[in-house]
Amino acid sequence: MLIFRSVLFNAVFLVYHLALILGLTALIPFPRVWSQGVVRVWTIGVKAILKVIVGLDVEFRGLQNLPQGPCVIVSKHQSAWDTFAFYVLLDDPNYILKKELTRIPFWGWCALSCGAISVDRSGGGSALKQLLRDTKDRLAKGRQVVIFPEGTRTAPGARKEYFPGVAAIDGYTEVSVVPVALNSGLFWGRGSFL
């Protein structure tokens, strides 16, 4: 039964994800808030699909610790879920992601249209300066910035060295930096079959 539910979820998620990408692509010329709204509704839909098909309920704890207004969210990254979960938790999340992801046709364009900050991880000091400028710009507009300091998905309990961007952002900005722990990788890990 679990295998059937997993296959069904993955099939539905794929179709649902493709619909999102097509919808967001059509919204690229329009204000960014439209794309953000679509992703927020889509994320609520994914949460419902997880519950109905797989029986997996998503629970958020400690939401009272999230400040109102601009802040930096420093989160572990264990699952595909993490890349969109903050759309239901924050008013205006802007993810930091590696530049290579923005080169994926349609997906990359959509990420940028939602306000993502791309980082050239091979760019050294100039890339770090650009990251700081872009982050400060988003924060000045009242947005929240989400960063995965390990730069990639890691298995639950695994440790990976943090990229220097998170420390630089903490020293460069004057907003709250909020650490986030999660366990999404236990249920929907990298390369796993949900």
N, C-alpha and C positions, 0 to 999 in steps of 0.2 A: 504493500500500500504506500509506503514512504517513497519508494522509487517512482511509482506512478504520479504521486503528488509533486515530486521534484521535477519530473519531466514536464508535467503540466505547467508548473510555475515558470520554469525556464522558457517554455514556448510562449506563454502569455507575456512574460516580462520582455522577451525579445520583440514581439509585435508592439507592445506598449511603448518600449524604448524607441523603436523606429518611428512610431507615430509622434512621439515627443520631438525627435530630431527634425522630422519634416515640418511639424508645426512651428518649432523655434526658428527654423530656416526662413519660413515665410514671415516671421516677425522681426527679422534682423533690421529692416529699415525703420522700424517703429521704436518708440521710447523703450528703454531698457526695462522699465518697471513692468511692461507687458510680458516680456520674456520671464522675468522673475516670478510673476504671478502664475504663469503657465507651469513653470518648474515646481512651484509650491503645490499647486493642485495635483500635478503628476506624482509628486512625492507622497502626498496623502493617499493617492490611488495605489501606489506601490505598497504602502503600509497596509492598506485594506486587502490587497491581493495576497500579501504574506500571511495575513490572518485567515482569510477565507480558504485559500488553497493549501497552504503548508501548515496552518495552525500555529504560526509563529506570531506572537504579539510583541510589539516594540514598546519598550518602557523607557521613559526618560526620568532620571532622578536628579535632584539638586538644581532644578530650573530656577529656583529662587536666588541662586548664586550668579545668574547671568545678569550683568548690568544692562540698564536701558541705554540706548544710544551706541556710539562707536566704542568698539573694543576689539581686541585680538583674541581669537580662540585658537589655542594650541592643543591639537588633538592627536591621539594615536590614530593610526590608519591601518585597519585590519581587513576591510571589506569594501566591496563596491558600494554598499549601503552608505558608508561614511561620506562618499563624494556628493551626496545630495541630501542627507538627513538634516543638515543644518537649515535647509530651506523651510522646515516646519518649526524650527526652534527660534530663529532669529528674524528680525524685521527685514534686513537687507544684506544677506551674506555675500561676500566676494571671496572666492577661493583663490589661493595661490597654487599654481600648478606649473609643472615643467613645460617649457616652450614646445617640446616635441608633441605634446598633446594637442596644441593649437593647430598643428599641421594635419591633423586627421580631418579629411573633408567632412563638411557639415558639422560633425561633433565639435571640432575645434572652433569653428566660426560661432557656433551657438554658445559655447563656454565664454568666449570673448564678449558676445552680445549681452551676456548676463553679468558682465563686470569682472570676470576673472582676471587675475594678475599673472602674466606668464613670466617665467624666470629661465634664462639661459644658464643652466647649471655649469656650463663650461666657460662662462664669461668672466669669471674671476671678480675682481673689485668693481669693474664697471657694471656688471650684472647686479651685484649687491647694492650699489648706489641706485640703480634703476628700481630695484625692488623696494628700497626705502622710500623713494620719491612716489612710486605708485601706491604704496601702502598709506603713506601720509595723505595723499590725495583722496583716497577712498574714505579714510577716517575723518578728514575735514568735511566730507559730504555727509557725515553722520552714519556711515555704513559700518558693518562688522567685517573683519577680515579673518578668514579661516586658513590656518596653515598646518600642514602635516610635517613636523620638523624632521622626521626620518626620510621624507621624500619618496616613500614607496610603501606599499602594504607590507606589513610584517605579521607573522603568526602571533597569536596570543601568547604572552610571556616571553617572546623573543625580544632581544635588545639589539638596536642598531644605532650607530652614531648619528647624532643630530647634525643637520646642516647648520652653518653659522647664521643663516637668515633670521632664525627666531630670536637669537640673542641680540642681533643687531637691531631688530624691530623693537625689542623690549627697551633697549637703550636709547633708541631714536624717537620713540613716540611717548606721549604722556597720557595714554589711555590704559584702562585695565587690561591685563593679560591674563586670560582665564584658561587654566589647564583642564582638559577634558579626558577622562578615562572611558573606555568602552569595552564591550566584549562581543562585538558584532562578528569578529572572526571565528568565534566558536560555532556560529550558526551559518555564516555565509563567507567563508574564508577565501583567500586568493586561490584560484584554480580549482576550487571545490565545486561540487555539484549540490546545490541547495536542495 
